[in-house]
Amino acid sequence: MLAFTKKELAMMKRLNTPAKVQDFLNKIPINFEKDGVDKCKSPVMVLRAKSAHCIEAAILGAYILSLHGHQPLLMHLATTDEDKDHVIAPFKMKGLWGALSKGNHAILRYRDPIYKNIRELAMSYFNEYFLESGNKTMRSYSKTLNLNSFGKDWIGHEGDLWDIDDKLDEIKHFAIAPKDVIRKLRKVDPVEIKILALHEQPKK
């Protein structure tokens, strides 16, 4: 198992608020997996590779939050087959929930800790989760997954953390709404679809 350097640990110790952690995650280049190989890197490997996609950033963010007294939590946002799932790192402050979130679009991003419970937090992503077709695609959200349940090996594991990814799929999920409501969802407005053209980092 790999270990963080003293410099890396000192840097993460300075990230002592969720907002600072999010700012740091935003600066990490997106892992576009250009070699065509799916990855799910550990926190140490993300810092070594200097790239991360949503679950990699969520795992790293959860670890950094754990250095400052938070539980290292993840939440899975599940979609229809036509879209991609998303993973966030929820945190709780003064009884209210917020979340770290990394993506390359202008949506599905950080949430300030203003939500009374996990459902409120998850639902804040619903109207942002859509495709160019205008279809809203989020269908369920998971209960929180505490990474402490995996021991310590996930922090510096040299391979991929597929056991964490698999567990997020397996744990209890909660439906967004009844099926008859989902069938009648209104498509998003054309002006909203235009925001999908905005990217934080261009895919070269």
PyMOL commands that set and color helices and strands:
alter all, ss='L'
color gray80, all
select helices_A, chain A and resi 6-14+18-27+43-49+54-66+118-123+126-128+147-150+153-156+162-170+179-182+190-197
alter helices_A, ss='H'
color red, helices_A
select strands_A, chain A and resi 73-79+86-93+96-100+111-115+138-142+145-146+173-175
alter strands_A, ss='S'
color yellow, strands_A
deselect
rebuild
show_as cartoon
